[in-house]
Amino acid sequence: MLTYIVRRLGQTVVTALFVTVIVFSLARLTGDPTILIVPTEATEQDIQFFRQQLGLDRPLYEQYWSFLSNTLQGDMGVSFRYRVPALDLVLDRLPATLELAFVSMLLATLIALPIGVLAAVRRGSYIDTGTRWFATVGQSTPTFWLGLMLILVFSVDLRLFPTSGRGTWLHLVLPAITLGWYSSAAIARLTRSSMLEVMESDFVKFERLSGLPERVIVLRHALRNASIPIITYMALQFGVLLSGAVVTERVFAWPGIGQTVVAAISMRDYPVIQAAVMVTAILFLLLNLLVDLLYSWLDPRIRY
Amino acid sequence: MSLLKRVAIAATVSLSLAWAPALAETHVTAAIGIDVTSTDPHKISGGGEYLFFSNVFEGLYGHNLDGSLAPQLATSYTVSDDGLVYTFKLREGVTFHNGEAFGADDVRYSWQRSNKPEIKNPRASIVTKKISDVVVVDPLTVEIHLPKPNASMIENLGEFFMIVPKDYIEKVGDDYFSKHPVGTGPYKFVSRSINENIELAAFKEHWGRVPGVDTLTLRIVPDPQTRIAMLQTGEADIILNVPPHQAKEVGADPDIDVVVNPSFQNYFININMLPEGSPFRDQRVRQALNYAVDKDTLIKRVMFGFATQSTAPCNRGVIGCDIDRKPYPYDPEKAKALLKEAGFDFSKTYKTFGLAPGRAPQSKEVAEATMFYLQQVGIKTSLEFLEYGAWLARLRSKDPEFALFWQNWTDYNADPMGRLPRGITKGGTYSWSDLPEADAMIATADSITDPDKRRDHLRKLFTMLYDNPPWIILWTTDEVHAKRSNIDWQPRANVSWPVFWKLSKH
């Protein structure tokens, strides 16, 4: 067990290093930031001066090396645009994104698990048809369209929830539904197929023969066996939610990382792009590490 | 007065205060599309910033709601005969938001700070770097000394020379001031959360423009559809930048008014005159392009009526723009005749580029429609769209591959000299023109200190630029905002960002 943990930790560190290279290159692929920072009145000298100030005139490997060594010390540079430390800006926005992702996940699970289980148990019924329909439609709904529709119906017409911003739990409802919609459909579909597989298995047939009540069979035994792929998928989905919040955050003016990254990319604000992607990537890596360790603890056979 | 009596009076007074109905605070929320990048008036990097700065800071002179030049922290000025010394009488009894008194020392200090290298002021070159000294004559008189005449300075003081409090900054330092700005404007800064909101409060001790509300929140809501929904539910009292094609639908609500504000945003199709042997160096070809495009129809169909056709290549309301000519009429036959006369090569496909949607209203549609009109007179073009950063880079690169492209520029105020040297003069940052006669007139415009003579000079210049057009001249756009009908609000005309000075709620 201990060697496994050490090995997985090592893998995580190597991946994180690899991520720094990708993040650094991606930020620079967006183009030259100086002309967006200086006003249109700026002369070529002004632009050169700013390039020097920002260290953009140095060779790429030098820039990468200082980026890496500063990052290891927790310094991710100063935002070109806002002139505040980039990491502070991102960490300041992180709670809003985490909150939204977490609530969306919870909502998606609470909706998806019961309907997925029901669809499997009542195979072929109208519940099953409804679930499959929901899974197909839900996975193909564009996020921005869903978000705007929810605003039009529940905020503008019914006046139930605020249109945008962050504050009370009421502010959370619509963005969480919007963000969790796809995951919910996907988890419902997966739950249904895993459950069906388990319900067909020999041990469920044996339990039926031994006269256990159906409710006990489904909830105690079948669901437990069906849950491993579901948990794996949910962990992956949580990562998707962290990054998938971009559109939802824009529509609902939710002050999270997603909005900040979009603004930073359009303005070529390298330090902020780097800090935001690094923070998200590291969260994702830690989440994966946690899930793996949890599995190996649950089921000692899973060690790879 | 006996002690007892005094106690009794004090008691009644405090009782009556306690029982007086508390006056309700009026609060207004305005939803805006993009955040300001800085709250330090010496770190302004783009037009959008003025949404904040014009409400919190002031210059010696500035612009009224109708766009006219007006005294702010000064009351009057005189100019020496050689145009090198401006003497300002300052307004008495003005205080900064923190209670500190404003005086001549602050003017000198603001000039010094604006030019400090460590402040990295992106706009110091426009006014403050062109000043050689600011002399404190007495607490309410300053002299501004110039190395050479600069007739456009007065118009630009409000936007590029904002006054900051000397004692406060010396006490708290530049960094702290950047995050906790203190000015003299109608609103005080309260707090800010980047990409979320900016909280302002009315400055009740302002010398002449106390807003009719107590507090104002600027909320950053990037999606225009969401801003519209906020206005419909009443979460926002004012929203900025309604997409032109939705203005009618939004205004149909009886509780909502659409606010149309004439802006200083100039739309045009720039013509590359730089490459040797380019057909576009011929004056007749550039005139033909102006005859070929039906501006009336474009304004109606593409801009939904929210634009004013330009005559000369300048924004209406700009000094000297009122020339004695009619806009180029739509006359495709005349365009074809002129092109033939000039021996234009119709066999080639000319490369053009536009700006992707999202930054300026209808930029993509305008570029597409213009190219369609050029096709109608036989000019073949290829068109590609670039996002803002890439578009800006190509604009500065002056790539000889490209013949035409969509462009816009915004004048910050009625003085055209902020833009002309950069936009028209050959070699200017974003000029693709080559018109030596016009260049000579631009070069001398700022040495004419007499305002009337200078206006005539600029009028002559714009007439010349009408006859020998550097661009396909299009129009000045109108800004489209919207508000709840219980809000009284007047933005500011002819300045590209609205102000909230005149604002009340009932």
Interface residues (C-beta under 8 A of the other chain):
Chain A: T30 G31 D32 P33 I35 L36 I37 V38 P39 T40 E41 A42 T43 D46 F50 Q53 R81 Y82 R83 V84 L89 D92 R93 L148 I151 L152 S155 V156 R159 P162 T163 S164 G165 R166 R250 V251 F252 A253 P255 Q259 T260 V262 A263 S266 M267 R268
Chain B: I34 D35 T37 S38 K43 I44 S45 G46 K120 P122 R123 S125 I126 S178 S193 I194 N195 E196 R219 I220 V221 P222 D223 Q225 T226 A229 M230 Q232 T233 E235 E387 Y388 G389 A390 L392 A393 R396 W409 G418 R422 T429 Y430
